[in-house]
Amino acid sequence: MIRGRVLFVGLLSCAVGWQVWLEETIHGLSAAGLAGMAVGLVLVIAAMPLQVSALQRAAAILVVFTPQFLAAHTLRDQLAIWKELPGGAELLSSAANLFGLDSAANGGVVIAHDGNVLVEYRPSLTRMSAFPLLMVLVGIVGTAVAIPLARTGAVLVRWAALLIGYGALRILGLVLARADLSVQGLEVSPWFTLLSWLPALALVPPVLELRPPSARRPSAAVAALALGLCWTLAISWEDPGRAKLGRVLVDDSHGDWERTDLPFDTQEFGRQAAYSYGNFFELLGWHYDARRWSQGPLTAEALEDVDVLILKTPTTPFLAQEVEAIEAYVRRGGGLFMIGDHTDLFGMTTFLNAVSSRFGLALRPDDTFDLVTGSTTRWAAPSWGAHPIARLVPEFEFETSATIVATGGTQLPIVGAALGSEWADYNNPGFFGNIQLDTRDDLGFFPQLATRHVGSGRVALVADSTPFSNFSLFFPGRSELVLATVQFLNRESTPLRHLGWLAALGALAALGACLRLYGGWVTAVSLVGGVALGTGAATLAASSVTLPAPKVRVPTVAFDLAVSRAPFPPGLITDAQYDLHGFDTLVVATQRLGLRPTFSRDLSQAFQSADVVVLTHPSRPLSAEEEEELVRYLSGGGRLLVLDGLIEPGAGTASLLEPFGLRLHRQPERPAAEQVTPDAEGVKYRFTRPLQTVLGGFPVLTDDEGRALYAEAEIGKGRVGVLAESATVSRGALGNRFYDTPTEEQRESYHTVFLMFRHLLEESP
């Protein structure tokens, strides 16, 4: 017999471990998640009968762990789509009234009168602990496959009933006791989840009886192989499709927000220039046959020779005939890329949903925030089962994201984790709420990029437009996401798009067979083998989508992240700590010169692909191999720009510059000073401050006394430039990159940037 309560604690520990690992409500605790899984698996082994051999125990662990692995990834996506239990608020309100808490339900929210306080509580599936509950159920199913249980069906039904029943009592008890748990921070705590589920031990059967062992059947191996293969394909398969011609049309006819036709150059500054899509349109033009549409309503004729249509941040509504034309265009094989934003700002959500709802997608009028930091949210590509788009985007930081309402059959390239979602507050600027988790807010997993197949066409909806504005587009992941999404949409769907649904049905049939058949260790090996086969097939299909090669050559500037020490703060961060040594505005300034900025964590790669490599406050000397690559890069015509300064000077700057006859020289400067109140005796005052200049090379910018502040040296066909004081081109000198209109002094700092890059890129005489 199996010790039921030990098994329950083990499966619960595994479930919470997976919840922490996938970061449903908290991030940064990966080690704790792994530890929870490890402890859980040890307890699962301890729950098994003593007569079970070591080989059987190892097989059982595989058969329990593998379905939990697949289920965890399945639940991440499904709980992002299905956020609430239909009628859950009404049921909870009725139960609370029975226990004397005066309450009512409205719009999925329980409104309770608790003493002198009115509490609004959203009983979402995350608050109901749906993830750990379902993971425990998957664990008991895996146990039943690994070790034959007596009356398997009855056992599974009993466990499901007791877990669902306890889950209902748990959420009711929490509401009755403390409906403000979100304010206390307990709802995001995995320890609270674990402890609040332990009382269910009282309901768990102490033992699970085993049925007499039967002969292993070869068909059990086939069933397990099919289960692993089909389940993997059901959650990770994407139709590779057929490539189209890459004709892209960007709609500019539905409002003035994020226009593509405004200049972003050395003359035009201010919010409107920064908050536009000029560089977005240029990026598309570098890789596709891109056109903009601004001639009035979209028509069937306008979409005839279009492979991908992009609708972005509409601030005026689509006509009914436009919606019909767009739907017909998609169904006959067109690709549709929709870009929305938060809180129904300027009516964008309402207007875009009129189109997206035709395809089973919609934006919520909400905004999101990180449950841990309360700031913008960061996403990293999953290590397994990534969508074709996600495979090409290693990281992405959202800035003002909404969330997506999706229906079954939707693929989610990006699922936000550890997110709080709050409804728009139209009393506040930008319609944001208070950016903290309240009882009315939702939390957990949310779709932030969703795709669907519609007829022979494809649609994609992303819930944040700000990362693609001029001031953000070329920070890590942003341009990659644009190109990867357009590449995915630039493929016509084939009948293989139905394979995921067929695989899901096959997985259910195979699971039923596995519960009836006993295969021992053969089942374990076959199950893992099926997952491996499915992973290989899905990866091969996903690899059909690759980032496009540019049609034209665009000069690139690679900002180094491997050796450089200075930060490039992403997102809408206005922290003053970055004023003197944050260089995000410098990155955007290079775009005004027609350059394409990139970020590189590999110096070798930067030397191979970039026209200019920028090192900011080098933190270490280059290795011998890196020095050789640098010399080859410069000799072949490459350009290197080194920025350093008095604030946190780079430890590797001196050794980097020495081979090129350049060095930074620090010396005291002693300017005169005067009292605010004049001294009657005419006493003179003087103080000392440090000054850093460049020695060697040829000076390009000097101070009043002829000392070089920026200098260059010719190296073969290439050139090295050195700026003595990096604060000259910092955020403090240039202003922030997204709102400010530069002052006259900041414009002069921009002139310094433009001069450096123009001079550095000049052909050598």
Rosetta blueprint (number, residue, H / E / L):
1 M L
2 I E
3 R E
4 G H
5 R H
6 V H
7 L H
8 F H
9 V H
10 G H
11 L H
12 L H
13 S H
14 C H
15 A H
16 V H
17 G H
18 W H
19 Q H
20 V H
21 W H
22 L L
23 E L
24 E L
25 T L
26 I L
27 H L
28 G L
29 L L
30 S H
31 A H
32 A H
33 G H
34 L H
35 A H
36 G H
37 M H
38 A H
39 V H
40 G H
41 L H
42 V H
43 L H
44 V H
45 I H
46 A H
47 A L
48 M L
49 P L
50 L L
51 Q L
52 V L
53 S L
54 A H
55 L H
56 Q H
57 R H
58 A H
59 A H
60 A H
61 I H
62 L H
63 V H
64 V H
65 F H
66 T H
67 P H
68 Q H
69 F H
70 L H
71 A H
72 A H
73 H H
74 T H
75 L H
76 R H
77 D H
78 Q H
79 L H
80 A H
81 I H
82 W L
83 K L
84 E E
85 L L
86 P L
87 G L
88 G H
89 A H
90 E H
91 L H
92 L H
93 S H
94 S H
95 A H
96 A H
97 N H
98 L H
99 F L
100 G L
101 L L
102 D E
103 S E
104 A E
105 A E
106 N E
107 G L
108 G L
109 V E
110 V E
111 I E
112 A E
113 H E
114 D E
115 G L
116 N L
117 V E
118 L E
119 V E
120 E E
121 Y E
122 R L
123 P L
124 S E
125 L L
126 T L
127 R L
128 M L
129 S L
130 A H
131 F H
132 P H
133 L H
134 L H
135 M H
136 V H
137 L H
138 V H
139 G H
140 I H
141 V H
142 G H
143 T H
144 A H
145 V H
146 A H
147 I L
148 P L
149 L E
150 A L
151 R L
152 T H
153 G H
154 A H
155 V H
156 L H
157 V H
158 R H
159 W H
160 A H
161 A H
162 L H
163 L H
164 I H
165 G H
166 Y H
167 G H
168 A H
169 L H
170 R H
171 I H
172 L H
173 G H
174 L H
175 V H
176 L H
177 A H
178 R L
179 A L
180 D L
181 L H
182 S H
183 V H
184 Q H
185 G L
186 L L
187 E L
188 V L
189 S L
190 P H
191 W H
192 F H
193 T H
194 L H
195 L H
196 S H
197 W H
198 L H
199 P H
200 A H
201 L H
202 A H
203 L H
204 V L
205 P L
206 P L
207 V E
208 L E
209 E L
210 L E
211 R L
212 P L
213 P L
214 S L
215 A L
216 R L
217 R L
218 P H
219 S H
220 A H
221 A H
222 V H
223 A H
224 A H
225 L H
226 A H
227 L H
228 G H
229 L H
230 C H
231 W H
232 T H
233 L H
234 A H
235 I H
236 S H
237 W L
238 E L
239 D L
240 P L
241 G L
242 R E
243 A E
244 K L
245 L L
246 G L
247 R E
248 V E
249 L E
250 V E
251 D E
252 D L
253 S L
254 H L
255 G L
256 D L
257 W L
258 E L
259 R L
260 T L
261 D L
262 L L
263 P L
264 F L
265 D L
266 T L
267 Q L
268 E L
269 F L
270 G L
271 R H
272 Q H
273 A H
274 A H
275 Y L
276 S L
277 Y L
278 G H
279 N H
280 F H
281 F H
282 E H
283 L H
284 L H
285 G H
286 W H
287 H H
288 Y L
289 D E
290 A E
291 R E
292 R E
293 W E
294 S L
295 Q L
296 G L
297 P L
298 L L
299 T L
300 A L
301 E L
302 A L
303 L L
304 E L
305 D L
306 V L
307 D L
308 V E
309 L E
310 I E
311 L E
312 K E
313 T L
314 P L
315 T L
316 T L
317 P L
318 F L
319 L L
320 A H
321 Q H
322 E H
323 V H
324 E H
325 A H
326 I H
327 E H
328 A H
329 Y H
330 V H
331 R H
332 R L
333 G L
334 G L
335 G E
336 L E
337 F E
338 M E
339 I E
340 G L
341 D L
342 H H
343 T H
344 D H
345 L H
346 F H
347 G H
348 M H
349 T H
350 T H
351 F H
352 L H
353 N H
354 A H
355 V H
356 S H
357 S H
358 R H
359 F H
360 G L
361 L E
362 A E
363 L E
364 R L
365 P L
366 D E
367 D E
368 T E
369 F E
370 D E
371 L L
372 V L
373 T L
374 G L
375 S L
376 T L
377 T L
378 R E
379 W E
380 A E
381 A L
382 P L
383 S L
384 W L
385 G L
386 A L
387 H L
388 P H
389 I H
390 A H
391 R H
392 L L
393 V L
394 P L
395 E E
396 F E
397 E E
398 F L
399 E L
400 T L
401 S L
402 A L
403 T L
404 I E
405 V E
406 A E
407 T L
408 G L
409 G L
410 T L
411 Q E
412 L E
413 P E
414 I E
415 V E
416 G E
417 A E
418 A E
419 L E
420 G E
421 S E
422 E E
423 W E
424 A L
425 D L
426 Y L
427 N L
428 N L
429 P H
430 G H
431 F H
432 F L
433 G L
434 N L
435 I L
436 Q L
437 L L
438 D L
439 T L
440 R L
441 D L
442 D E
443 L E
444 G E
445 F E
446 F E
447 P E
448 Q E
449 L E
450 A E
451 T E
452 R E
453 H E
454 V E
455 G L
456 S L
457 G E
458 R E
459 V E
460 A E
461 L E
462 V E
463 A L
464 D L
465 S L
466 T H
467 P H
468 F H
469 S L
470 N L
471 F L
472 S L
473 L L
474 F L
475 F L
476 P L
477 G L
478 R H
479 S H
480 E H
481 L H
482 V H
483 L H
484 A H
485 T H
486 V H
487 Q H
488 F H
489 L H
490 N L
491 R E
492 E E
493 S L
494 T L
495 P H
496 L H
497 R H
498 H H
499 L H
500 G H
501 W H
502 L H
503 A H
504 A H
505 L H
506 G H
507 A H
508 L H
509 A H
510 A H
511 L H
512 G H
513 A H
514 C H
515 L H
516 R H
517 L L
518 Y L
519 G L
520 G L
521 W H
522 V H
523 T H
524 A H
525 V H
526 S H
527 L H
528 V H
529 G H
530 G H
531 V H
532 A H
533 L H
534 G H
535 T H
536 G H
537 A H
538 A H
539 T H
540 L H
541 A H
542 A H
543 S L
544 S L
545 V L
546 T L
547 L L
548 P L
549 A L
550 P L
551 K L
552 V L
553 R L
554 V L
555 P L
556 T E
557 V E
558 A E
559 F E
560 D E
561 L L
562 A L
563 V L
564 S E
565 R L
566 A L
567 P L
568 F L
569 P L
570 P L
571 G L
572 L L
573 I L
574 T L
575 D L
576 A H
577 Q H
578 Y H
579 D L
580 L L
581 H L
582 G L
583 F L
584 D H
585 T H
586 L H
587 V H
588 V H
589 A H
590 T H
591 Q H
592 R L
593 L L
594 G L
595 L L
596 R E
597 P E
598 T E
599 F E
600 S E
601 R L
602 D L
603 L H
604 S H
605 Q H
606 A H
607 F H
608 Q H
609 S H
610 A L
611 D L
612 V E
613 V E
614 V E
615 L E
616 T E
617 H L
618 P E
619 S L
620 R L
621 P L
622 L L
623 S L
624 A H
625 E H
626 E H
627 E H
628 E H
629 E H
630 L H
631 V H
632 R H
633 Y H
634 L H
635 S H
636 G L
637 G L
638 G L
639 R E
640 L E
641 L E
642 V E
643 L E
644 D L
645 G L
646 L L
647 I L
648 E L
649 P L
650 G L
651 A L
652 G L
653 T H
654 A H
655 S H
656 L H
657 L H
658 E H
659 P H
660 F H
661 G L
662 L L
663 R E
664 L E
665 H E
666 R E
667 Q E
668 P E
669 E E
670 R L
671 P L
672 A E
673 A E
674 E L
675 Q L
676 V L
677 T L
678 P L
679 D L
680 A L
681 E L
682 G L
683 V L
684 K L
685 Y E
686 R E
687 F L
688 T L
689 R E
690 P E
691 L E
692 Q E
693 T E
694 V E
695 L E
696 G L
697 G L
698 F E
699 P E
700 V E
701 L E
702 T E
703 D L
704 D L
705 E L
706 G L
707 R L
708 A E
709 L E
710 Y E
711 A E
712 E E
713 A E
714 E E
715 I E
716 G L
717 K L
718 G E
719 R E
720 V E
721 G E
722 V E
723 L E
724 A L
725 E L
726 S H
727 A H
728 T H
729 V H
730 S L
731 R H
732 G H
733 A H
734 L H
735 G L
736 N L
737 R L
738 F L
739 Y L
740 D L
741 T L
742 P L
743 T L
744 E H
745 E H
746 Q H
747 R H
748 E H
749 S H
750 Y H
751 H H
752 T H
753 V H
754 F H
755 L H
756 M H
757 F H
758 R H
759 H H
760 L H
761 L H
762 E L
763 E L
764 S L
765 P L
